[in-house]
Amino acid sequence: MKFLVDNEGFAVNTAQMTAVRIKTNKNDGSFKNNRDYPFVADVHVSGREKPFTVFLTQGQGAELSLFVKEREMEGGGA
């Protein structure tokens, strides 16, 4: 999931993810708008107080959602 990079260029290590909150992107402006990026994910990782905020396309949102569900089934958190 190479798309897990925030606006500051920091990459998310999926092994350190502790929680993920995927929500609808309500931005209808020109930057990271909801037509191109319908989802926003707040990705919490261990050792970082502030969550990563990542804008997701439809496909990326589905991929992240599936990843989180698989981790929960394995008992790996997130």
C-alpha positions in Angstrom: 0.0 0.0 0.0 2.3 2.7 -1.3 -0.4 5.3 -1.0 -0.1 5.5 2.8 1.9 8.7 2.7 0.6 11.9 4.4 0.7 15.4 3.0 4.1 16.0 4.7 5.7 13.0 2.9 5.8 10.7 5.9 5.1 7.0 5.1 3.0 4.8 7.4 4.6 1.6 8.5 1.6 -0.8 8.4 3.2 -3.0 11.2 2.9 -0.1 13.6 -0.8 0.8 12.8 -2.9 0.8 15.9 -6.2 2.2 14.6 -7.7 3.4 11.3 -10.7 5.6 10.8 -12.0 6.0 7.3 -14.5 8.7 6.6 -16.1 10.5 3.7 -14.1 13.4 2.2 -16.4 16.5 2.4 -13.9 18.8 0.7 -15.5 20.1 -2.6 -12.7 22.6 -3.3 -9.8 22.1 -5.8 -7.2 20.5 -3.5 -7.8 16.8 -2.6 -11.5 17.2 -3.6 -14.1 14.6 -2.9 -14.6 13.7 -6.6 -11.0 12.5 -6.9 -10.5 11.4 -3.3 -13.9 10.3 -1.9 -12.3 9.0 1.4 -10.0 10.4 4.1 -8.3 8.0 6.5 -6.9 8.9 9.9 -4.2 6.3 10.5 -2.9 6.1 14.1 0.5 4.5 14.6 2.4 3.6 17.8 4.9 6.2 18.9 3.1 9.1 17.2 0.6 11.3 19.0 -1.0 12.8 15.8 -2.6 10.5 13.3 -1.6 10.5 9.7 -4.3 11.9 7.4 -4.4 10.3 4.0 -6.7 11.1 1.1 -7.9 8.0 -0.7 -9.3 7.2 -4.1 -12.2 4.7 -4.3 -9.8 1.8 -5.0 -7.4 2.8 -2.2 -10.2 3.1 0.3 -11.4 -0.4 -0.6 -7.8 -1.8 -0.3 -7.2 -0.1 3.1 -10.5 -1.3 4.4 -9.8 -4.9 3.3 -6.4 -4.7 4.9 -7.8 -3.5 8.2 -10.5 -6.2 8.2 -7.9 -8.9 7.5 -5.7 -7.7 10.3 -8.7 -7.7 12.7 -9.4 -11.3 11.7 -5.8 -12.3 12.4 -5.9 -10.5 15.8 -3.3 -7.9 14.8 -5.2 -4.8 15.9 -6.0 -1.7 13.8 
